[in-house]
Amino acid sequence: MPADNASRHEGSPWAPEAITRAIEPVISDAGLIVEDVTVKGGNTPTLQILVDLPSGTDAVDLDVLAEVSQQVGEVLDNGLLASSGAYELEVSSPGASRPLTQPRHFQRNVGRVIRVVSEDEDFTGTVLEADDEGIVIEPIKPAPKKGMKDKVLDPVRREYADIRRAKVDIEATAAARLAAVKDAGDAAEESMEDPAQSGLTGEEA
């Protein structure tokens, strides 16, 4: 969480650490974790809470998110923020545009295309594996001309210590998935057209 956000409310019920402690049991019971807590000031403060799945690549279920939001509101209204007046509560999951700063973030994005910036490199690639120390990534070399296919290079390993910035490339991820679907469809059509690949003999065909 931003340092200025935490220090500004230190010692008050609005302190992000205090709010995190108050809501963690509810979040944990839903199989989620607290990713970040931010308080934005104003006549009516806005409390923004980011929650996420601890592992896997699935998205947070919207129904679960709605239920958690209601439960978090009840916990705070009846406890920590009972005497704090009106406020707006926003409970959401991190979007695909969030910076990847923790090993868990990379693990949550296995199979997606990310942009990696290090001291010596700036490239995009598909995350194949991610552990607590680094990632195995399949770099993608952009096509030299429009209409040509990008070139997929051999997988390489990069340690988190060497990565300065990383972020999901939303457009590239979507394009890669569309290409995979198209390739699968083309392969299926070829299999249907070729009796040998479909397991049929010449007489059966």
C-alpha positions as CSV (number, residue, x, y, z in Angstrom):
1,M,0.0,0.0,0.0
2,P,1.3,3.5,-0.6
3,A,3.4,4.9,2.3
4,D,1.7,8.3,2.3
5,N,-1.7,6.6,2.5
6,A,-0.6,4.5,5.5
7,S,1.2,7.3,7.4
8,R,-1.7,9.8,6.9
9,H,-4.1,7.5,8.9
10,E,-1.6,6.0,11.3
11,G,-3.2,5.4,14.7
12,S,-6.7,6.0,13.5
13,P,-9.5,3.5,12.6
14,W,-8.8,4.4,8.9
15,A,-5.2,3.1,9.1
16,P,-4.9,0.5,6.2
17,E,-3.2,-1.9,8.6
18,A,-6.1,-1.7,11.1
19,I,-8.7,-2.2,8.3
20,T,-6.7,-5.1,6.9
21,R,-6.7,-6.9,10.3
22,A,-10.4,-6.3,10.7
23,I,-11.5,-7.7,7.4
24,E,-8.9,-10.5,6.9
25,P,-11.1,-13.2,8.5
26,V,-13.9,-12.5,6.1
27,I,-11.6,-12.3,3.1
28,S,-9.8,-15.5,4.1
29,D,-13.1,-17.4,4.6
30,A,-14.0,-16.6,1.0
31,G,-10.7,-18.1,-0.2
32,L,-9.2,-14.7,-1.0
33,I,-6.4,-12.5,0.3
34,V,-6.2,-8.7,0.8
35,E,-4.1,-7.3,-1.9
36,D,-4.3,-3.6,-1.0
37,V,-6.2,-1.1,1.1
38,T,-6.4,2.6,0.1
39,V,-8.3,5.4,1.8
40,K,-9.1,8.5,-0.3
41,G,-10.1,11.6,1.7
42,G,-13.0,14.0,1.2
43,N,-16.2,14.9,2.9
44,T,-17.2,11.3,2.4
45,P,-14.1,9.1,2.5
46,T,-13.7,6.3,-0.1
47,L,-12.3,3.0,1.2
48,Q,-10.9,1.0,-1.7
49,I,-10.1,-2.7,-1.0
50,L,-8.4,-5.0,-3.5
51,V,-8.8,-8.7,-3.0
52,D,-7.4,-11.5,-5.1
53,L,-7.1,-15.3,-5.2
54,P,-3.9,-16.5,-3.6
55,S,-2.9,-18.7,-6.5
56,G,-4.0,-20.1,-9.9
57,T,-4.8,-18.2,-13.0
58,D,-8.6,-17.9,-12.6
59,A,-10.4,-14.6,-12.1
60,V,-12.2,-13.8,-8.9
61,D,-15.8,-14.8,-9.2
62,L,-18.1,-11.8,-9.4
63,D,-20.7,-13.4,-7.1
64,V,-18.0,-14.1,-4.5
65,L,-16.8,-10.5,-4.8
66,A,-20.3,-9.1,-4.3
67,E,-20.8,-11.3,-1.2
68,V,-17.5,-10.4,0.2
69,S,-18.2,-6.7,-0.3
70,Q,-21.4,-7.0,1.7
71,Q,-19.7,-8.9,4.5
72,V,-16.8,-6.5,4.7
73,G,-19.2,-3.6,5.0
74,E,-21.1,-5.3,7.8
75,V,-17.8,-6.1,9.7
76,L,-16.6,-2.5,9.4
77,D,-19.9,-0.8,10.2
78,N,-20.4,-2.9,13.3
79,G,-16.8,-2.7,14.4
80,L,-13.8,-0.6,13.5
81,L,-15.7,2.1,11.6
82,A,-18.9,2.1,13.7
83,S,-18.3,5.7,14.9
84,S,-16.5,7.0,11.8
85,G,-19.5,8.4,9.9
86,A,-20.5,7.9,6.3
87,Y,-18.0,6.5,3.7
88,E,-18.0,4.8,0.3
89,L,-16.8,1.2,0.2
90,E,-15.3,-0.3,-3.0
91,V,-14.3,-3.9,-3.0
92,S,-12.7,-5.2,-6.3
93,S,-10.1,-7.4,-7.7
94,P,-6.9,-6.1,-9.4
95,G,-7.2,-5.5,-13.1
96,A,-5.0,-6.9,-15.7
97,S,-3.1,-3.5,-15.9
98,R,-1.7,-3.8,-12.4
99,P,2.1,-3.8,-12.2
100,L,3.6,-7.3,-11.4
101,T,5.6,-6.8,-8.3
102,Q,5.4,-10.0,-6.3
103,P,6.1,-13.7,-7.2
104,R,2.4,-14.4,-6.8
105,H,1.5,-11.8,-9.4
106,F,3.6,-13.6,-12.0
107,Q,2.2,-17.0,-10.9
108,R,-1.3,-15.7,-11.4
109,N,-0.4,-14.7,-15.0
110,V,1.1,-17.9,-16.3
111,G,0.0,-18.3,-19.8
112,R,-0.4,-14.6,-20.4
113,V,1.9,-12.3,-22.4
114,I,3.7,-9.7,-20.3
115,R,6.1,-6.9,-20.9
116,V,9.4,-7.1,-19.0
117,V,11.8,-4.3,-18.5
118,S,15.2,-5.0,-16.9
119,E,18.5,-3.1,-16.8
120,D,19.5,-4.6,-20.2
121,E,16.2,-5.7,-21.8
122,D,12.8,-4.6,-22.8
123,F,10.7,-7.3,-24.4
124,T,7.3,-9.1,-24.3
125,G,6.8,-12.8,-23.9
126,T,4.5,-15.5,-22.7
127,V,5.0,-16.6,-19.1
128,L,5.4,-20.4,-19.1
129,E,6.4,-21.0,-15.4
130,A,6.7,-18.9,-12.3
131,D,8.2,-19.8,-8.9
132,D,9.3,-17.9,-5.9
133,E,12.6,-16.7,-7.5
134,G,11.8,-16.0,-11.1
135,I,10.0,-16.9,-14.3
136,V,10.5,-18.9,-17.5
137,I,9.3,-16.8,-20.3
138,E,9.0,-17.4,-24.1
139,P,10.1,-14.1,-25.7
140,I,8.1,-12.8,-28.7
141,K,10.0,-10.9,-31.5
142,P,7.6,-8.5,-33.2
143,A,7.0,-9.1,-36.9
144,P,9.1,-6.8,-39.2
145,K,6.1,-6.0,-41.3
146,K,2.3,-5.8,-40.9
147,G,0.6,-9.0,-41.9
148,M,3.5,-11.2,-40.9
149,K,3.6,-13.4,-37.8
150,D,5.6,-12.5,-34.7
151,K,8.5,-14.9,-34.1
152,V,8.4,-16.9,-30.9
153,L,11.9,-17.4,-29.4
154,D,13.3,-20.1,-27.2
155,P,12.2,-19.9,-23.5
156,V,14.6,-18.2,-21.1
157,R,14.6,-17.8,-17.4
158,R,14.7,-14.4,-15.7
159,E,15.0,-13.8,-11.9
160,Y,12.8,-11.3,-10.2
161,A,15.8,-9.5,-8.9
162,D,16.7,-8.6,-12.5
163,I,13.3,-7.4,-13.4
164,R,12.7,-3.7,-12.9
165,R,9.1,-3.5,-14.2
166,A,6.6,-6.0,-15.5
167,K,3.0,-5.7,-16.7
168,V,0.5,-7.8,-18.6
169,D,0.3,-6.9,-22.2
170,I,-3.5,-7.1,-22.6
171,E,-3.6,-6.7,-26.4
172,A,-0.9,-9.2,-27.0
173,T,-2.5,-11.7,-24.6
174,A,-5.8,-11.4,-26.4
175,A,-4.1,-11.7,-29.8
176,A,-2.2,-14.8,-28.7
177,R,-5.4,-16.5,-27.5
178,L,-7.2,-15.7,-30.7
179,A,-4.3,-17.1,-32.7
180,A,-4.3,-20.3,-30.6
181,V,-8.1,-20.7,-31.2
182,K,-7.6,-20.2,-34.9
183,D,-4.6,-22.7,-35.1
184,A,-6.7,-25.3,-33.2
185,G,-9.6,-24.8,-35.6
186,D,-7.3,-25.1,-38.6
187,A,-5.8,-28.3,-37.2
188,A,-9.2,-29.8,-36.6
189,E,-10.3,-29.0,-40.2
190,E,-7.1,-30.6,-41.6
191,S,-7.7,-33.7,-39.4
192,M,-11.3,-34.0,-40.8
193,E,-10.1,-33.6,-44.4
194,D,-7.3,-36.2,-44.0
195,P,-8.7,-39.8,-43.5
196,A,-5.3,-41.0,-42.3
197,Q,-5.2,-38.4,-39.4
198,S,-8.8,-39.1,-38.5
199,G,-8.0,-42.8,-38.0
200,L,-10.0,-44.0,-41.1
201,T,-8.7,-46.4,-43.7
202,G,-9.1,-45.6,-47.4
203,E,-12.1,-48.0,-47.6
204,E,-13.8,-46.6,-44.6
205,A,-13.3,-43.0,-45.9
